[in-house]
Amino acid sequence: MCWVLENMQVPILDLKSQYRSIRQEMGTALEEVIASQHFVLGTVVEQLEDELVNYLAVKYAIGVASGSDALLLSLMAIGIKPDDEVITTPFTFFATAGAIARLFAKPVFVDIDRDTFNISTSEIRNALNKHKKVKAIIPVHLYGQSADMDEIISLSQQYQILVIEDAAQSIGAVYKTKKTGTIADLGCFSFYPTKNLGGWGDGGLITTNNEKLSKLIKMLRVHGAENKYYHKYIGLNSRLDAIQSAILRVKLKYIDLWNNERLKRAMSYDSLFQKEGLIKYIATPITKPNRNHIYHQYTIRVFDSNIPETRDKLIAFLKQNHIGCEVYYPLPLHLQECFAYLGYKKGDLPIAEKSSLSVLSLPIYPELTDSMQEYVVGKIKDFFKK
């Protein structure tokens, strides 16, 4: 491998390149919204919802203000009350557990699968046998790969509880024949700018095949009103705006192409790490059977008895060489200060805790070039050679 560009810059994500490829379409879409002077909900939002219904093969799709609100509204819709328990993973973005706590319900954290970083179904079963107030499970399809939904759905049916999929990182990912976010009672998506399908600000979506839940969520997103100024429920102001919808409608046309390009980039990383003999230092992502991976993140795990020091030194080295990288996530939720009242302590969920000390996400996006990837892997090789 030849390292001809020693001063190359490789950001962790390059949205400017994406924008340049669709700039004209974006301009046209935005001009139409501006000319209409209709900026909240309305026709453009409805068009996006219809297109996502078709893309995801689900009956109902409801646009909301953010992925965080999608989780909160979903929990409200299924009637989560104070002191109810909701099982979820500690190895994810804060919003998943934050939505539970916002309703004064209790997050029940269980450990994760060592290979995929997704929630462990055996640990869900253990928690269901131990906790008697569980009303729901929120699995997260982390980094772009589905959790084991067959087992999760089976457990939910056995214990007569509901399942809300956190698909914020996995739009377009498939489990067997179904896209994530369409398998359980409700699915929650985020359109944060860094997502595979991202807007120019916050935005979210809730999906369901349940007509009653869809009608309820549509009311909850507008302060619980079906007719203006007549409020049946206490809801939220959580409306997806027309500008974000217009942007997302343009990008949705390219999502499968972009996801396929991410897969190619991931396969290239896999090959380069193998070729350069780095597999003894790091583990590349594992995709389980019956599912694909859309690589919202390409996350390696650093092998070393001296973690996280080695991992953190690698981060510093990469950044010194103008390579973007991030740790998703450096402290599991059960050890966060705000959840101290739940009584978890260090060592309770060892796989999640060890993962937080060893994972590292590398640049992954459709516009990433072969030479950029060679540069990234070359620098990682340089680091371990030292």
C-alpha positions as CSV (number, residue, x, y, z in Angstrom):
1,M,0.0,0.0,0.0
2,C,1.4,3.4,-1.0
3,W,0.8,6.4,1.2
4,V,1.2,9.3,-1.2
5,L,-0.9,11.8,0.6
6,E,0.5,12.2,4.1
7,N,-1.4,15.4,4.8
8,M,-4.8,14.1,3.7
9,Q,-7.8,15.2,5.7
10,V,-10.5,12.7,6.3
11,P,-13.5,14.0,8.2
12,I,-15.7,11.6,10.0
13,L,-18.6,12.8,7.9
14,D,-18.7,15.0,4.8
15,L,-22.2,16.5,4.3
16,K,-20.8,19.2,2.0
17,S,-20.0,16.6,-0.7
18,Q,-23.4,15.1,-0.4
19,Y,-25.0,18.5,-0.7
20,R,-23.0,19.3,-3.9
21,S,-24.4,16.2,-5.6
22,I,-28.0,17.2,-5.0
23,R,-27.7,21.0,-4.8
24,Q,-30.0,21.8,-7.7
25,E,-32.8,19.5,-6.5
26,M,-32.5,20.9,-3.0
27,G,-32.9,24.4,-4.3
28,T,-36.0,23.7,-6.3
29,A,-37.6,21.8,-3.3
30,L,-36.9,24.7,-0.9
31,E,-38.1,27.4,-3.3
32,E,-41.5,25.5,-3.6
33,V,-41.9,25.6,0.2
34,I,-40.9,29.2,0.5
35,A,-43.3,30.2,-2.3
36,S,-46.1,28.3,-0.5
37,Q,-45.4,30.1,2.8
38,H,-46.7,27.0,4.6
39,F,-44.0,25.9,6.9
40,V,-45.6,23.6,9.6
41,L,-47.1,20.2,8.7
42,G,-49.2,20.5,5.5
43,T,-49.0,19.0,2.1
44,V,-45.2,18.5,1.9
45,V,-45.1,16.7,5.2
46,E,-48.0,14.5,4.1
47,Q,-46.2,13.7,0.9
48,L,-43.1,12.7,2.8
49,E,-45.1,10.5,5.1
50,D,-46.8,8.8,2.2
51,E,-43.4,8.2,0.5
52,L,-42.0,6.7,3.7
53,V,-45.0,4.5,4.1
54,N,-44.2,3.1,0.6
55,Y,-40.4,2.9,1.2
56,L,-40.7,1.2,4.6
57,A,-43.7,-1.0,3.7
58,V,-45.7,0.0,6.7
59,K,-49.3,1.2,7.1
60,Y,-48.7,4.5,8.9
61,A,-45.9,7.1,9.2
62,I,-46.2,10.2,11.3
63,G,-43.7,13.0,11.1
64,V,-42.6,14.6,14.4
65,A,-40.1,17.2,15.5
66,S,-37.2,14.9,16.4
67,G,-36.1,11.3,17.0
68,S,-36.2,12.0,20.8
69,D,-39.9,13.2,20.5
70,A,-40.7,10.0,18.4
71,L,-39.6,7.9,21.4
72,L,-41.5,10.1,23.9
73,L,-44.7,10.2,21.9
74,S,-44.6,6.4,21.3
75,L,-44.3,5.8,25.1
76,M,-47.1,8.2,25.7
77,A,-49.3,6.5,23.1
78,I,-48.9,3.1,24.6
79,G,-49.8,4.5,28.0
80,I,-46.6,4.3,29.9
81,K,-47.2,5.7,33.4
82,P,-45.0,6.6,36.5
83,D,-43.4,3.5,38.0
84,D,-43.9,1.4,34.9
85,E,-40.7,-0.4,33.8
86,V,-39.3,-0.3,30.3
87,I,-36.4,-2.6,29.3
88,T,-33.7,-1.1,27.1
89,T,-30.0,-1.1,26.3
90,P,-27.5,1.0,28.2
91,F,-25.3,1.3,25.1
92,T,-27.0,3.9,23.0
93,F,-27.7,7.6,22.7
94,F,-29.3,9.2,25.8
95,A,-32.7,9.9,24.2
96,T,-33.7,6.2,24.4
97,A,-33.7,6.1,28.2
98,G,-34.4,9.8,28.6
99,A,-37.8,9.4,27.1
100,I,-38.7,6.7,29.6
101,A,-37.5,8.8,32.5
102,R,-39.4,11.9,31.3
103,L,-42.6,10.0,31.9
104,F,-41.4,9.0,35.4
105,A,-41.2,5.4,34.4
106,K,-38.2,3.3,35.2
107,P,-35.5,2.3,32.7
108,V,-34.4,-1.3,33.2
109,F,-31.0,-1.6,31.6
110,V,-29.8,-5.0,30.4
111,D,-26.5,-6.0,28.9
112,I,-25.6,-6.2,25.2
113,D,-24.5,-8.7,22.6
114,R,-20.7,-8.9,22.5
115,D,-20.5,-9.0,18.7
116,T,-23.2,-6.5,17.5
117,F,-23.4,-4.2,20.5
118,N,-27.2,-4.6,20.3
119,I,-29.4,-5.6,23.3
120,S,-29.0,-9.2,24.4
121,T,-32.2,-11.2,24.2
122,S,-31.1,-13.6,26.9
123,E,-30.6,-10.6,29.2
124,I,-34.1,-9.3,28.3
125,R,-35.5,-12.7,29.3
126,N,-33.7,-12.5,32.6
127,A,-35.0,-9.0,33.3
128,L,-38.6,-10.1,32.5
129,N,-38.3,-12.8,35.0
130,K,-37.0,-10.5,37.6
131,H,-39.0,-7.3,37.1
132,K,-42.8,-7.4,37.4
133,K,-43.8,-4.0,36.2
134,V,-42.4,-4.1,32.7
135,K,-44.7,-2.7,30.1
136,A,-42.5,-2.4,27.1
137,I,-39.1,-3.1,25.5
138,I,-37.1,-0.6,23.4
139,P,-34.4,-2.4,21.4
140,V,-32.0,-0.1,19.5
141,H,-30.8,-1.1,16.0
142,L,-27.3,0.2,16.8
143,Y,-24.9,1.5,14.2
144,G,-27.3,0.4,11.4
145,Q,-27.8,-3.3,12.1
146,S,-31.1,-4.8,13.4
147,A,-31.4,-6.4,16.9
148,D,-32.7,-9.9,17.1
149,M,-36.3,-9.1,16.5
150,D,-37.8,-12.6,16.3
151,E,-36.7,-13.4,19.8
152,I,-37.8,-9.9,21.1
153,I,-41.2,-10.2,19.5
154,S,-41.6,-13.7,20.9
155,L,-40.7,-12.5,24.4
156,S,-43.1,-9.6,24.1
157,Q,-45.9,-11.9,23.2
158,Q,-45.1,-14.4,25.9
159,Y,-45.1,-11.6,28.6
160,Q,-47.9,-9.6,26.9
161,I,-45.9,-6.3,26.6
162,L,-45.3,-3.9,23.7
163,V,-42.2,-3.3,21.7
164,I,-40.9,0.1,20.4
165,E,-38.1,-0.1,17.9
166,D,-35.5,2.6,18.1
167,A,-34.5,2.7,14.4
168,A,-32.9,6.2,14.6
169,Q,-29.6,4.7,13.1
170,S,-31.0,2.1,10.8
171,I,-33.3,3.5,8.1
172,G,-33.2,1.1,5.2
173,A,-31.8,-1.8,7.3
174,V,-33.6,-5.1,6.8
175,Y,-34.3,-7.9,9.3
176,K,-35.3,-11.0,7.3
177,T,-37.9,-9.5,4.9
178,K,-38.9,-6.4,6.9
179,K,-37.3,-3.1,7.3
180,T,-36.4,-2.0,10.8
181,G,-39.0,0.2,12.4
182,T,-41.8,-1.8,10.9
183,I,-41.5,-5.1,12.8
184,A,-42.8,-4.2,16.3
185,D,-45.8,-2.2,17.6
186,L,-44.0,1.2,16.9
187,G,-40.9,2.3,15.2
188,C,-39.0,5.5,15.9
189,F,-36.6,7.3,13.4
190,S,-34.4,10.3,13.6
191,F,-33.7,12.7,10.7
192,Y,-30.8,14.5,12.6
193,P,-28.4,15.8,9.9
194,T,-25.7,13.1,10.6
195,K,-28.1,10.2,10.0
196,N,-28.1,8.2,6.8
197,L,-31.3,10.1,5.9
198,G,-30.7,13.5,7.5
199,G,-32.4,16.8,7.3
200,W,-31.0,20.3,7.9
201,G,-32.1,20.3,11.5
202,D,-34.1,18.2,13.8
203,G,-36.8,15.9,12.6
204,G,-38.3,12.5,13.4
205,L,-40.8,9.8,12.4
206,I,-43.0,7.3,14.1
207,T,-44.2,4.2,12.2
208,T,-46.9,1.6,13.0
209,N,-49.3,-0.8,11.5
210,N,-51.9,0.0,14.2
211,E,-54.5,2.4,13.1
212,K,-55.6,3.3,16.6
213,L,-52.0,4.2,17.6
214,S,-51.4,6.2,14.5
215,K,-54.5,8.4,15.1
216,L,-53.5,8.9,18.7
217,I,-50.0,9.9,17.8
218,K,-51.2,12.4,15.2
219,M,-53.2,14.0,18.0
220,L,-50.4,13.9,20.6
221,R,-48.0,15.7,18.3
222,V,-50.4,18.7,18.2
223,H,-51.1,19.1,21.9
224,G,-53.6,16.2,21.9
225,A,-56.1,17.9,19.6
226,E,-57.9,16.3,16.7
227,N,-59.7,19.5,15.9
228,K,-57.9,22.8,16.5
229,Y,-58.4,24.2,20.1
230,Y,-60.3,21.1,21.2
231,H,-57.9,18.9,23.2
232,K,-58.7,15.3,24.0
233,Y,-55.3,14.5,25.5
234,I,-52.3,16.4,26.9
235,G,-49.8,16.1,24.2
236,L,-46.7,17.9,22.8
237,N,-45.9,20.5,20.2
238,S,-43.9,18.1,18.0
239,R,-44.6,18.8,14.4
240,L,-42.3,18.1,11.5
241,D,-41.9,21.2,9.4
242,A,-42.3,21.6,5.7
243,I,-38.7,22.7,5.0
244,Q,-37.2,19.6,6.6
245,S,-39.8,17.4,4.8
246,A,-38.8,18.9,1.4
247,I,-35.2,18.2,2.1
248,L,-35.9,14.7,3.2
249,R,-38.1,14.0,0.1
250,V,-35.1,14.8,-2.1
251,K,-32.7,12.7,-0.1
252,L,-35.1,9.7,0.2
253,K,-34.7,9.0,-3.5
254,Y,-31.0,8.3,-2.9
255,I,-31.1,6.4,0.5
256,D,-30.7,2.9,-0.9
257,L,-27.9,4.0,-3.2
258,W,-26.1,5.8,-0.3
259,N,-26.6,2.8,2.0
260,N,-25.2,0.5,-0.6
261,E,-22.2,2.8,-1.0
262,R,-21.7,2.7,2.8
263,L,-21.7,-1.1,2.6
264,K,-19.0,-1.0,-0.1
265,R,-16.9,1.3,2.0
266,A,-17.3,-1.0,5.0
267,M,-16.2,-4.0,2.9
268,S,-13.2,-2.0,1.7
269,Y,-12.2,-1.3,5.3
270,D,-12.7,-5.0,6.2
271,S,-10.4,-6.0,3.3
272,L,-7.7,-3.4,4.1
273,F,-7.6,-4.3,7.8
274,Q,-7.2,-8.0,6.9
275,K,-4.6,-7.2,4.2
276,E,-2.5,-5.1,6.5
277,G,-2.5,-7.6,9.3
278,L,-4.4,-5.4,11.8
279,I,-7.0,-8.0,12.8
280,K,-4.8,-9.0,15.8
281,Y,-5.2,-5.4,17.1
282,I,-8.8,-4.5,16.2
283,A,-12.1,-6.3,15.5
284,T,-14.1,-5.2,12.5
285,P,-17.9,-5.1,12.6
286,I,-19.9,-8.3,12.6
287,T,-23.2,-8.7,10.7
288,K,-25.4,-11.5,12.1
289,P,-27.4,-13.8,9.8
290,N,-30.8,-12.8,8.4
291,R,-30.1,-9.1,8.4
292,N,-28.1,-6.5,6.6
293,H,-26.0,-3.5,7.9
294,I,-26.4,0.0,6.6
295,Y,-23.3,1.3,8.4
296,H,-24.6,4.4,10.0
297,Q,-21.3,3.9,11.9
298,Y,-18.3,1.7,11.0
299,T,-17.2,0.8,14.5
300,I,-14.1,-1.2,15.4
301,R,-13.1,-2.6,18.7
302,V,-9.6,-2.1,19.9
303,F,-7.9,-5.2,21.4
304,D,-5.6,-4.4,24.2
305,S,-5.2,-5.3,27.9
306,N,-4.5,-1.6,28.5
307,I,-7.9,-0.2,27.3
308,P,-9.1,2.5,27.2
309,E,-5.6,4.1,27.2
310,T,-4.6,2.4,23.9
311,R,-7.9,3.3,22.2
312,D,-7.7,6.9,23.4
313,K,-4.1,7.2,22.2
314,L,-5.2,5.9,18.9
315,I,-7.9,8.6,18.8
316,A,-5.3,11.3,19.5
317,F,-3.0,9.9,16.9
318,L,-5.7,9.8,14.2
319,K,-6.8,13.4,15.0
320,Q,-3.2,14.6,14.8
321,N,-3.2,13.1,11.3
322,H,-6.5,14.9,10.4
323,I,-8.7,11.8,10.5
324,G,-12.1,12.2,12.2
325,C,-13.2,9.6,14.6
326,E,-15.6,9.3,17.5
327,V,-16.6,7.1,20.4
328,Y,-20.2,6.0,20.4
329,Y,-20.6,5.8,23.4
330,P,-18.0,6.6,26.1
331,L,-20.1,6.0,29.2
332,P,-23.0,3.5,29.3
333,L,-26.4,5.0,30.4
334,H,-26.6,2.9,33.6
335,L,-23.5,4.7,34.9
336,Q,-24.6,8.2,33.9
337,E,-24.9,10.6,36.9
338,C,-28.5,11.4,36.1
339,F,-29.5,7.7,36.4
340,A,-27.7,7.1,39.7
341,Y,-31.1,6.9,41.5
342,L,-31.7,3.6,39.7
343,G,-28.9,2.0,41.8
344,Y,-26.7,0.5,39.1
345,K,-23.0,0.2,39.8
346,K,-19.9,-0.4,37.8
347,G,-19.6,-4.1,36.9
348,D,-23.4,-4.7,36.7
349,L,-23.4,-4.7,32.8
350,P,-19.8,-5.8,31.9
351,I,-20.1,-6.2,28.2
352,A,-21.6,-2.7,27.7
353,E,-19.0,-1.3,30.0
354,K,-16.1,-2.9,28.3
355,S,-17.5,-1.9,24.9
356,S,-17.6,1.7,25.9
357,L,-13.8,1.5,26.6
358,S,-12.8,-0.2,23.4
359,V,-15.1,1.0,20.5
360,L,-14.1,3.6,17.9
361,S,-16.1,4.7,14.9
362,L,-14.2,5.6,11.7
363,P,-15.2,7.8,8.8
364,I,-17.9,6.1,6.7
365,Y,-20.0,7.8,4.1
366,P,-20.8,7.4,0.3
367,E,-18.3,10.0,-0.8
368,L,-15.3,8.4,1.0
369,T,-12.7,7.5,-1.5
370,D,-10.4,4.5,-1.8
371,S,-7.3,6.7,-1.1
372,M,-9.0,8.2,2.0
373,Q,-9.7,4.7,3.3
374,E,-6.1,3.6,2.6
375,Y,-4.8,6.6,4.4
376,V,-7.0,5.9,7.5
377,V,-5.9,2.2,7.6
378,G,-2.3,3.2,6.9
379,K,-2.3,5.5,9.9
380,I,-3.9,2.9,12.1
381,K,-1.1,0.5,11.0
382,D,1.5,3.2,11.8
383,F,0.1,3.5,15.3
384,F,0.2,-0.1,16.1
385,K,3.7,-0.6,14.6
386,K,4.9,1.9,17.2
